[in-house]
Amino acid sequence: MTDDGALWNSLPVPALLLGADDRILEANSAAELFLNLSLRSLSGASLWDKLRIDVPLEEAFARARAQRSSLFVNDVELGANDRPTTQCSVQIAPLAGHETEMLILISPREMAHRMTQKQATGKAAKSAIGMAEMLAHEIKNPLAGITGAAQLLSMGLSAEDRELTDLIVEESRRIVKLLEQVEQFGNLRPPARRPVNVHDTLDRARQSATVGFGAHMSFVEDYDPSLPRALVDADQLLQVVLNLVKNACEAGGPGGTIRLRSYYDPSLRVRQPDGSQARLPLQLEIHDDGPGLPPEIADEAFEPFVSGHENGTGLGLALVSKLVTENGGWISVDSAPGRTVFRISLPRAPEDHSSGEH
């Protein structure tokens, strides 16, 4: 297709080149990853056999080919094989210098959404830092006194009256737990980033879940064994994954399934505050088959004090977002009834420290 194969494969969006009969001639690396199909399986195949699109595009595509004109289709559901469909924008254009060949660029809407979501959630997390020290210092100390006094009172009370003091102790401890979550927003200690095997982290979270809060769930592991190590704070990554797995277990209900997935996506890049671009090729996903996030909070899931649980504090996901961002990563959520996916994108460790190559 081009003399510069490196340029073709460096395109950050999935791209396909089609021949006169709508058969696939070329597919770049991003297209292979997006479609979960190799170039060998795509080459020579009909586009309409390999791609699932929720709107009829054949006629419009044929018209664009005949008129040698460009075509832009916004907000279509597109997928391949058994992969869930993704809302995308599709651009179709004739290849200059070739009478019959057409170029297709697929822009998953999720990429743009995740970019704006990361910026918004980073600001939201920072907005909670100011209140952390005030709440922690001004409220935790009096609560400790209230708890101690209630425990002393209970020693001379009847069983009936002890129910009231037990309630005081229980509710005071619940408030302290909430304050400890808020307090973590005020922790400005930079993460101790080092090469970490993300599969070890996923396994530790799964093991903790299976003997505790996730004992009623089934777990499925879908790992890329060649994944290199990530450059993150190991303890903070475990805290993030445990929080997401716990949420998934609570959402799934008894008999639900949690899927832990890892894979490599070299096309993902984010802009750093200094203007440079950082690659985040390591992808971790936590899937659950629960009812999904309530529609009214789906776009604000990482905002502080937004919760889909009846008694939730609304701080868990905001803290997760803060930790992922401070480790140079990116987090997003894609939720629908029966399928919710939290995705963490992380930087890889330098090659001289990592194991496994891509």
Secondary structure, 3 states (H helix, E strand, C coil): CCCCHHHHHHCCCCEEEECCCCEEEEECHHHHHHHCCCHHHHCCCEHHHHCEECCCCHHHHHHHHHHCCCEEEEEEEEECCCCCCEEEEEEEEECCCCCCCEEEEEEEHHHHHHHHHHHHHHHHHHHCHHHHHHHHHHHHHHHHHHHHHHHHHHCCCCHHHHHHHHHHHHHHHHHHHHHHHHHHHCCCCCCCCEEECHHHHHHHHHHHHHCCCCCCCEEEEECCCCCCCEEECHHHHHHHHHHHHHHHHHHHCCCCEEEEEEEECCCCEEECCCCCEEECCEEEEEEECCCCCCCCCHHHCCCCCCCCCCCCCCCHHHHHHHHHHHCCCEEEEEEECCEEEEEEEECECCCCCCCCCC
